Amino acid sequence: MYESQNTIIAKIEGTTRTVSLYDVDDGRFEDRLQLDNQTGSLTISDIRTKHSGDYYIKIISTETLVNTFSVTVHDVIFAGLENKREGESVTLYTGFTDSHKHDLMRWTFGPLNPDTFTAEMNVKIHQITYSSDHLYKDRLHLENQTGSLTIRDVRTADAGVYQLQISNSKETLYKRFNVFVAVPDPGLSTGYIVLICVCVLLFVASALGVIYYYMFRYSKRKEKKTLSVIEGSSVTLKTGAAEIQRGDEVRWMFGPQNDVIAQIDKKDGNILYTGNVHFRDKLQLDQQTGDLTISDIRIRISGDYCLEITRSRATKMKRFKVIVRVDTLKFTEGETVHLTTGVTEIQKDDLILWKFEPKNAVIAKVDGKTHNTSIDDEGFRDRLEVDSRTGNLTITNIKSIDSGVYEVEIKSSNKVSYKKFNVLVWMNTLKYTVGDAVTLQTGVTELTDDRILWKFSDKETIIAELIRATSKALFYEGPDGRFRDRLQINQRTGDLTIRNISRAHSDVYTLQITSGKKITCKRFVVIAHGGCFHNNDMICYAFFLYVVLEQNKEKTVSEMEGDLVVLDNDIEIQDDDQILWLFGAEDRLIAKGERNKDFCTYDGAEGKFKNTLNLDHQTGSLILTNSTSEHTGVYKLLIVSSRETKYKRFKVMIRGE
């Protein structure tokens, strides 16, 4: 299995020895996997940086064994070419000013593959070691401050590929250099010249794959710039030129077929626009710089743009990807959400793809030719619908874990359009003073034959039940009898009232409405505190929480599996403050309490925090023992008082060995 979503990529049946290989949504493992049907060992060929991540093996027999492998594939940076003559010196510069920031700097060499040790600087013990090969006798020097390598009196045998490995406690980086050595002009035999030429060609060929791959990849990154623009606003695509020269021809093109939409004529410098109906009255070309401004942008004119500047015989190209986005859409759990493509009717050659970040997995698809729709809603559990005529996406009974970026990609014969939606879903968060009566509303005006369940805390302990058909209401005392004689349920709407609320009632409440085969859920966070607080002081407490957390930079904590993880609270807390720790995108409550009083911790989903959480009674800091990769994620600290609510956010990364 691969990554946190545990996507199965390879499987073997023990009885039949049948091997099955799978790929992930983006096709990164295509034809690269091989599974040994005797040992179960997995081989990944032609590995790339995109294959980095956590791999899990699960062996199911009389007992189940699970093992985790953390794989990191590093980029090799091509640092350059060095051309020298025999007898000269060559210095391969690391690009660092202070080697003491690293633990180890190691140089290796090879005519084709740099696998032979050359020199090494162990910064921790202040030791420099050189190769014992007589080939380098008294000719190598490693600069103590930077780690740069100098080869004196260079010879043709020194030509080849040099690799620098830079390691510290957090990462390992690589740089490669190609060194070519020329011999003096006179007196060379034909055979010697041929030999040198062959060597040079071999060096070039050996590096070509690395050079071409990385240079091509970096140039691709550089040449295509992605711009995200709010629908209806303007965007300017810049040439990067201070001024267009006389005689330059500037052409702006759109779509996969590079249809010209605007240009500056090289003969007279006049600006010309095409008659494309989608760009009518929307384009403005700057005659001095060649920059193109597109106004009132819509999804039909989002997509790929290409700039071409021709000067004499040289042509400069630059590419842009323009994505239309919608302002953040905010919803409360349980609502129905409609995301529109902006298309009134899908054409025959259109293909609509809906993707959900961060995995960027396709969750819905519409084929214009057949009007067939397909939905892959494993994470949404039958809550997705897609319109076969417009491609609009509907999410029913939305949850906080559905928060994220949704992208629709519309592919047609002559262009590709993009549109993004940033969706934020929060739980209803309600604050009350101790002693108040609290009413949690279902939002239903009249129940029919519905069944209502009210649940308490992350463990979803049932505290109230209403069967509307029989008008039968049941109440439960809950943990420690804290709800005894406090609950009341409205027979008509299902609203739950908690009388004389106390701090012990602060937690997550879940409403579940069953109507026939349809189940709707809604969650509330209730916070009770000892002071005076007016709900009208905040339009939406949850939205305020989101804004504050976004404005305050989160603290990143990185530890190895098994290490003790301490999330320090440096905010001063008072005796009447309530401390809440939340985890993950769904803001699951994992710990709560008050200063110098008993704290309560929760096991979380699937018991991932069982026997791992502790709280410092004095400071409110959260402590994780026996940490695993399951504990990777975002932790939020809320300190609630009668005066204000303070927040802190931690991003925790637990790495495997």
C-alpha positions in Angstrom: 0.0 0.0 0.0 1.1 3.5 -0.8 0.9 6.8 1.3 -1.6 7.7 4.0 -4.6 6.7 1.9 -3.3 3.1 1.8 -3.8 2.7 -1.9 -3.1 -0.9 -2.9 -0.4 -1.0 -5.6 0.5 -4.7 -5.5 -1.0 -7.9 -4.1 -0.2 -11.6 -4.0 -2.5 -14.4 -3.1 -0.6 -17.0 -1.0 -2.6 -20.0 -2.1 -2.5 -19.4 -5.9 0.7 -17.3 -6.0 -1.3 -14.9 -8.2 0.3 -11.4 -8.5 -1.8 -8.3 -9.2 -0.3 -4.9 -9.8 -2.2 -1.6 -9.6 -1.5 2.1 -10.3 -2.5 5.3 -8.5 -4.7 7.9 -10.1 -1.9 9.9 -11.6 -0.2 6.9 -13.2 3.1 7.4 -11.4 3.8 3.6 -11.2 3.1 2.8 -14.8 5.1 -0.4 -15.8 7.5 0.2 -12.9 6.3 -2.4 -10.4 7.4 -6.0 -10.0 6.3 -8.3 -7.1 8.3 -11.5 -6.3 5.7 -14.3 -6.0 8.1 -16.3 -3.7 9.2 -13.6 -1.2 6.6 -10.9 -1.7 9.4 -8.3 -2.2 8.4 -5.2 -4.2 10.7 -3.8 -6.9 10.2 -0.2 -8.3 12.2 0.4 -11.4 13.3 3.7 -12.9 12.4 5.5 -9.7 11.7 9.2 -9.6 11.2 11.9 -6.9 7.4 11.5 -7.3 7.8 7.9 -5.9 8.9 9.3 -2.5 6.5 8.5 0.3 5.5 5.8 2.8 5.0 2.2 1.6 3.1 -0.3 3.8 3.2 -4.1 3.6 0.5 -6.1 5.2 0.9 -9.9 5.6 -2.3 -11.6 6.5 -2.0 -15.1 7.9 -3.0 -16.6 11.3 -2.0 -13.1 12.4 -1.6 -9.8 10.6 1.9 -8.2 10.3 2.3 -4.6 9.1 5.6 -3.0 8.2 6.3 0.5 6.9 9.0 1.7 4.6 9.7 5.4 4.1 11.3 6.0 0.7 12.9 9.3 -0.3 14.1 9.9 -3.8 16.4 12.9 -4.1 16.9 15.3 -7.0 20.4 15.3 -8.5 21.2 18.9 -9.4 23.3 19.4 -12.5 25.8 22.0 -11.4 27.7 22.6 -14.6 30.5 21.7 -17.0 34.2 22.3 -16.5 36.5 22.4 -19.5 40.2 22.4 -18.6 43.6 21.6 -20.3 46.1 19.1 -18.9 48.2 20.6 -16.1 45.7 23.2 -15.1 43.7 23.2 -11.8 39.9 22.8 -11.6 37.7 23.7 -8.6 34.2 22.3 -8.2 32.3 24.8 -6.1 29.6 23.5 -3.7 27.8 26.8 -3.6 27.8 26.9 0.2 29.6 29.5 2.3 29.6 27.5 5.5 30.1 23.7 5.5 29.4 23.6 9.3 25.7 23.7 8.6 26.0 20.1 7.3 27.1 16.8 8.8 28.9 15.2 5.9 30.2 16.3 2.4 31.3 13.4 0.3 32.8 13.6 -3.3 32.7 10.6 -5.6 33.9 10.1 -9.2 33.5 7.9 -12.2 34.0 8.1 -16.0 30.3 7.2 -16.5 28.9 6.7 -13.0 30.3 8.5 -10.0 30.7 5.5 -7.7 34.4 5.8 -6.6 35.3 7.6 -3.4 37.3 10.7 -3.9 37.2 12.9 -0.8 35.1 13.4 2.3 34.6 16.0 5.0 33.1 14.8 8.3 32.0 18.1 9.9 31.0 16.5 13.2 34.5 15.2 14.0 36.3 17.8 12.0 38.0 15.2 9.7 38.9 15.4 6.0 39.7 12.1 4.2 41.1 11.8 0.7 41.2 8.8 -1.7 44.2 6.5 -1.3 44.3 6.0 -5.1 47.8 6.9 -6.3 46.1 8.6 -9.3 45.3 11.6 -7.0 48.5 11.6 -5.0 49.0 15.1 -3.6 46.6 16.6 -6.1 43.4 16.9 -4.1 42.3 19.7 -1.8 39.1 20.1 0.1 38.3 23.6 1.2 37.5 23.4 5.0 35.0 26.4 4.9 32.9 25.5 1.9 33.7 21.9 1.0 34.6 22.8 -2.6 37.0 20.3 -4.2 40.1 21.4 -6.1 42.1 19.0 -8.4 45.6 20.3 -9.2 47.6 19.3 -12.3 44.5 17.9 -13.9 44.9 15.0 -16.4 42.8 13.3 -19.0 42.2 10.4 -16.6 40.4 13.0 -14.3 37.7 13.6 -16.9 34.3 12.3 -16.0 31.4 12.8 -13.6 31.9 14.1 -10.1 29.1 13.9 -7.6 28.8 15.8 -4.3 26.6 14.4 -1.5 25.6 16.8 1.2 24.0 15.3 4.3 22.5 16.6 7.5 20.0 15.4 10.0 17.0 16.5 7.9 17.9 15.7 4.3 20.5 14.6 1.7 21.2 16.6 -1.4 23.3 15.7 -4.5 25.1 17.9 -7.1 26.8 16.6 -10.2 29.6 18.2 -12.3 31.0 17.0 -15.7 34.7 17.7 -16.2 36.3 17.6 -19.6 40.1 17.7 -20.0 41.9 18.6 -23.2 45.5 17.6 -24.1 48.1 20.0 -25.6 47.6 20.5 -29.4 50.8 19.2 -31.0 52.1 15.7 -31.4 48.9 13.7 -30.9 48.5 10.4 -32.7 45.3 9.8 -34.6 44.4 6.9 -32.3 44.9 9.1 -29.2 42.7 11.8 -30.6 40.0 9.2 -31.5 40.3 7.8 -27.9 39.8 11.2 -26.4 36.8 12.0 -28.7 35.2 8.6 -27.8 35.7 9.3 -24.0 34.2 12.8 -24.4 31.2 11.4 -26.2 30.8 8.7 -23.6 30.9 11.4 -20.8 28.3 13.4 -22.7 26.1 10.4 -23.3 26.3 9.3 -19.6 25.3 12.7 -18.4 22.8 13.3 -21.1 20.0 11.5 -19.4 20.5 13.4 -16.1 21.3 16.7 -17.8 18.4 16.5 -20.2 15.9 15.2 -17.6 16.7 17.9 -15.1 17.3 20.8 -17.5 14.1 19.8 -19.4 12.2 19.6 -16.1 13.4 22.9 -14.9 12.8 24.6 -18.2 9.2 23.2 -18.2 8.7 24.6 -14.8 10.1 27.9 -15.9 8.2 28.2 -19.2 4.8 27.6 -17.8 3.6 29.9 -15.1 0.3 29.2 -13.4 -2.0 32.1 -12.5 -5.1 31.7 -10.4 -7.7 34.5 -11.1 -11.0 35.3 -9.4 -13.9 34.9 -11.9 -14.9 38.2 -13.4 -11.6 40.0 -12.6 -8.7 40.9 -14.9 -5.3 39.2 -15.3 -2.1 40.5 -17.1 0.2 38.0 -18.7 3.7 39.7 -18.7 6.3 39.2 -21.4 9.1 40.0 -18.9 10.5 42.5 -21.4 11.0 46.2 -20.4 10.4 47.2 -24.0 9.6 45.5 -27.3 12.2 46.3 -30.0 11.4 47.7 -33.4 11.0 44.8 -35.8 9.9 42.3 -33.1 6.8 40.3 -33.8 4.7 39.5 -30.7 2.1 36.8 -30.9 -0.3 35.7 -28.1 -1.9 32.3 -28.6 -4.5 30.3 -26.8 -5.4 26.6 -26.4 -3.7 23.4 -27.4 -3.8 24.4 -31.1 -2.1 27.7 -30.4 -4.8 29.9 -32.0 -3.5 33.4 -32.4 -5.7 35.9 -30.4 -3.5 39.0 -30.4 -0.3 40.2 -32.0 2.0 43.1 -32.7 2.9 43.3 -36.4 6.7 43.5 -36.9 6.4 45.7 -40.0 4.4 48.6 -38.7 4.0 47.8 -35.0 0.2 47.8 -35.3 -1.8 45.7 -32.8 -4.2 43.1 -34.2 -6.9 41.1 -32.4 -8.6 38.0 -33.8 -12.4 37.7 -34.0 -12.7 34.9 -31.4 -16.1 35.5 -29.9 -15.0 34.4 -26.4 -12.4 37.2 -26.3 -14.6 40.0 -27.7 -13.8 43.3 -25.9 -11.7 41.5 -23.3 -8.2 41.8 -24.7 -5.7 44.7 -24.4 -2.1 44.5 -25.7 0.5 46.8 -24.3 2.4 48.1 -27.4 5.5 49.0 -25.4 6.0 45.8 -23.4 3.8 43.3 -25.2 2.0 42.4 -22.0 -1.5 41.0 -22.5 -4.4 42.0 -20.2 -7.6 39.9 -20.2 -10.6 41.4 -18.5 -13.8 39.8 -17.1 -12.2 36.4 -17.2 -14.5 33.4 -17.4 -14.0 29.6 -17.5 -14.3 29.4 -21.3 -11.2 31.6 -21.7 -9.2 30.0 -18.9 -6.5 27.5 -19.9 -3.1 27.5 -21.7 -1.7 30.7 -23.2 1.5 30.9 -25.2 3.7 34.0 -25.9 6.0 34.0 -28.9 8.4 36.9 -29.5 10.4 36.7 -32.8 13.4 38.9 -33.2 15.6 38.4 -36.3 16.2 34.6 -36.3 15.6 34.0 -32.6 12.3 33.1 -31.1 11.5 33.4 -27.4 8.5 31.5 -26.0 6.7 31.7 -22.7 3.7 29.7 -21.5 1.0 30.5 -18.9 -1.7 28.4 -17.4 -4.7 30.5 -16.3 -7.1 29.0 -13.8 -10.4 30.7 -12.9 -11.1 30.5 -9.2 -14.1 31.4 -7.1 -13.9 33.3 -3.7 -13.8 30.9 -0.7 -17.2 29.3 -0.3 -18.2 28.8 3.3 -20.7 26.2 4.5 -21.9 24.6 7.7 -21.8 20.8 8.1 -24.9 19.1 6.7 -25.6 21.6 3.9 -25.9 20.8 0.2 -23.2 22.4 -1.9 -23.5 23.2 -5.7 -20.3 23.8 -7.6 -21.0 25.1 -11.1 -18.9 24.7 -14.3 -20.3 27.8 -15.9 -21.3 25.7 -18.9 -24.9 25.8 -20.0 -24.7 22.6 -22.0 -21.8 20.2 -22.5 -20.8 19.8 -26.2 -20.2 16.4 -27.9 -16.4 16.7 -27.7 -16.3 17.9 -24.1 -14.9 15.9 -21.2 -15.6 17.2 -17.7 -13.2 16.1 -14.9 -13.8 17.1 -11.3 -10.7 16.8 -9.0 -10.3 17.2 -5.3 -7.0 18.3 -3.7 -4.6 17.6 -2.1 -4.5 14.2 -3.8 -5.8 15.8 -7.0 -7.8 12.6 -7.5 -10.6 12.5 -10.1 -13.9 12.2 -8.2 -16.4 12.8 -11.0 -16.4 12.6 -14.8 -18.9 13.5 -17.6 -18.3 12.3 -21.2 -19.9 14.7 -23.7 -20.1 12.1 -26.4 -22.2 9.6 -24.5 -23.4 11.9 -21.6 -22.3 9.0 -19.3 -21.3 10.1 -15.8 -19.0 8.3 -13.4 -18.3 9.0 -9.8 -15.5 7.8 -7.6 -16.6 9.0 -4.2 -14.9 6.6 -1.8 -14.3 9.5 0.6 -17.7 11.0 0.1 -19.8 7.8 0.5 -22.7 8.3 -1.9 -22.8 12.1 -1.3 -21.7 13.2 -4.8 -23.9 14.0 -7.8 -22.9 15.3 -11.2 -25.2 16.8 -13.8 -24.8 15.1 -17.2 -26.0 18.2 -19.1 -23.9 21.0 -17.4 -21.3 19.0 -15.5 -22.2 20.8 -12.2 -21.2 19.0 -9.1 -23.4 18.6 -6.0 -22.2 17.5 -2.6 -24.9 16.5 -0.2 -24.6 16.5 3.6 -21.2 18.1 3.4 -18.7 17.6 6.3 -15.7 19.5 7.6 -13.4 16.8 6.1 -14.7 17.8 2.7 -13.0 21.2 3.0 -10.4 21.8 0.3 -9.9 22.8 -3.3 -12.1 21.4 -6.0 -11.0 21.9 -9.6 -13.1 21.3 -12.7 -11.2 20.7 -16.0 -13.1 21.0 -19.2 -11.4 19.4 -22.2 -12.7 20.0 -25.7 -11.2 19.6 -29.2 -9.5 23.0 -29.3 -8.9 24.0 -25.7 -8.7 23.0 -22.0 -10.4 25.2 -19.4 -9.9 25.2 -15.6 -11.9 26.5 -12.6 -11.1 26.1 -8.9 -13.4 26.4 -5.9 -12.0 26.8 -2.3 -14.6 25.2 -0.1 -14.5 25.7 3.7 -16.8 23.7 5.9 -17.0 24.2 9.6 -19.0 22.8 12.5 -21.5 25.0 14.3 -19.5 26.3 17.3 -21.5 27.7 20.1 -20.3 29.4 23.3 -22.4 29.7 26.4 -22.0 30.7 30.1 -22.2 28.0 32.7 -25.8 27.7 33.9 -27.4 28.7 30.6 -29.9 26.6 28.7 -28.6 25.5 25.3 -30.7 24.5 22.3 -29.1 22.6 19.4 -31.4 23.0 16.4 -31.9 20.3 13.7 -33.0 22.9 11.1 -36.1 20.9 10.4 -39.5 22.6 10.7 -41.6 19.5 10.8 -40.6 15.9 11.3 -42.5 13.1 9.6 -41.5 9.5 10.2 -37.9 10.5 11.0 -35.7 9.0 13.7 -33.5 11.4 15.6 -30.3 10.5 17.4 -28.3 13.0 19.5 -24.7 11.8 20.3 -22.1 13.2 22.6 -18.3 13.5 22.3 -15.9 12.0 19.8 -17.0 8.6 21.1 -20.5 9.4 19.9 -22.3 8.3 23.0 -26.1 8.4 22.5 -27.7 10.8 24.9 -31.2 11.3 23.3 -33.4 9.5 20.8 -36.7 10.4 19.2 -38.8 8.1 17.0 -41.3 10.5 15.4 -43.8 7.8 14.2 -44.5 6.8 17.8 -43.6 10.1 19.4 -41.3 8.1 21.7 -38.4 10.0 23.3 -35.6 8.3 25.2 -32.9 10.1 27.2 -29.6 8.7 28.6 -27.5 10.1 31.4 -24.2 9.9 29.5 -20.7 9.6 31.0 -20.7 10.1 34.8 -24.4 10.9 34.7 -23.6 14.4 33.5 -26.9 14.7 31.5 -29.2 13.4 34.2 -32.5 15.5 34.3 -31.0 18.1 32.0 -32.2 17.0 28.5 -35.4 17.9 26.6 -36.3 17.1 23.0 -38.8 19.0 20.8 -41.3 16.4 19.4 -42.0 18.5 16.3 -38.5 19.6 15.2 -36.1 17.2 17.1 -34.2 20.2 18.6 -32.2 19.2 21.8 -32.2 21.5 24.8 -29.5 21.1 27.6 -30.5 22.8 30.8 -28.1 24.3 33.4 -25.0 23.6 31.2 -21.7 23.1 32.9 -18.1 22.8 31.7 -18.5 19.0 31.6 -20.9 19.5 28.7 -18.3 21.2 26.5 -17.6 18.8 23.6 -18.7 17.8 20.1 -22.4 16.9 19.6 -23.6 14.9 16.6 -27.1 15.0 15.2 -28.2 12.0 13.0 -31.5 12.1 11.2 -32.7 8.9 9.5 -35.5 9.4 7.0 -36.2 6.2 5.1 -32.9 5.1 3.5 -31.4 8.7 3.8 -29.2 9.6 6.7 -28.2 13.2 7.4 -25.6 14.2 9.9 -24.7 17.5 11.5 -22.2 18.4 14.2 -21.9 21.1 16.8 -19.1 22.2 19.1 -20.4 23.5 22.4 -18.1 25.4 24.8 -19.3 26.4 28.3 -17.2 28.8 30.3 -17.5 30.6 33.6 -17.6 34.2 32.4 -19.9 36.4 30.5 -19.8 36.1 26.7 -22.4 37.3 24.2 -22.9 35.2 21.0 -23.6 38.4 19.0 -20.0 39.5 19.5 -19.1 37.1 16.7 -20.9 36.5 13.5 -19.5 33.1 13.3 -17.1 31.8 15.8 -15.8 29.0 13.5 -15.1 31.4 10.7 -13.2 33.6 13.1 -11.2 30.6 14.2 -10.3 29.9 10.6 -9.2 33.5 9.9 -7.1 33.7 13.0 -5.4 30.4 12.3 -4.7 31.4 8.8 -3.2 34.7 9.9 -1.0 33.2 12.5 1.9 31.1 11.1 1.8 27.6 12.3 4.7 26.0 14.1 6.2 22.9 12.4 7.4 20.0 14.6 9.3 17.1 12.9 10.2 13.9 14.9 11.1 10.3 14.2 8.7 7.4 15.0 8.9 6.4 18.6 10.1 9.9 19.7 8.5 11.9 22.4 6.6 14.8 20.8 5.9 17.9 22.9 3.6 20.6 21.6 4.5 23.6 23.8 1.9 26.1 24.8 3.7 29.4 25.5 0.4 31.2 26.1 -0.2 32.1 29.8 -3.3 30.4 31.1 -5.5 31.4 34.0 -7.4 29.2 36.5 -10.7 29.7 34.8 -9.4 29.0 31.3 -10.6 26.0 29.3 -8.1 24.2 27.2 -9.1 22.3 24.1 -6.8 20.3 21.7 -8.2 19.5 18.2 -6.7 17.3 15.5 -7.0 17.0 11.7 -9.1 18.7 9.1 -12.2 17.6 10.9 -11.1 19.2 14.1 -11.6 16.1 16.3 -11.4 16.9 20.0 -8.5 14.8 21.4 -8.0 16.5 24.8 -9.6 19.1 27.1 -9.4 20.4 30.6 -8.7 23.3 33.0 -5.5 24.4 34.6 -4.5 22.4 37.7 -7.6 20.2 37.3 -8.3 16.8 35.7 -7.7 16.6 32.0 -9.6 14.3 29.6 -8.0 12.7 26.5 -9.7 10.8 23.7 -8.5 7.9 21.6 -9.6 9.6 18.3 -10.7 7.9 15.1 -9.9 4.2 15.0 -8.1 4.6 18.4 -5.0 6.2 16.9 -4.3 8.2 20.1 -5.0 5.3 22.5 -2.5 5.4 25.4 -0.4 8.1 23.7 -1.7 11.5 25.0 -0.8 13.4 28.1 -1.3 17.0 29.1 0.8 19.2 31.3 -1.6 20.3 34.1 0.2 23.6 34.6 0.9 24.8 31.0 -1.7 22.9 28.9 1.1 21.6 26.6 0.2 18.4 24.8 2.6 15.4 25.0 2.6 12.4 22.6 4.4 9.2 23.6 5.2 6.4 21.2 4.6 8.5 18.2 3.8 6.9 14.8 3.2 8.2 11.3 -0.6 8.1 12.1 0.0 11.1 14.4 1.2 13.2 11.5 -1.2 16.2 10.9 -2.4 19.5 12.1 -3.1 20.1 15.8 -5.0 23.2 17.1 -4.9 24.5 20.6 -7.9 26.7 21.9 -7.7 28.5 25.2 -11.2 29.8 26.1 -11.8 32.3 28.8 -14.6 34.7 29.8 -12.5 37.5 28.1 -11.3 36.0 24.9 -10.3 32.9 23.0 -6.6 32.4 22.0 -5.4 30.0 19.4 -2.2 28.2 18.4 -1.6 25.8 15.5 1.1 23.0 15.1 2.0 21.0 12.0 3.4 17.7 13.1 5.4 15.4 10.9 6.4 11.9 12.2 9.0 10.2 10.0 9.8 6.5 9.7 13.3 5.2 10.2 
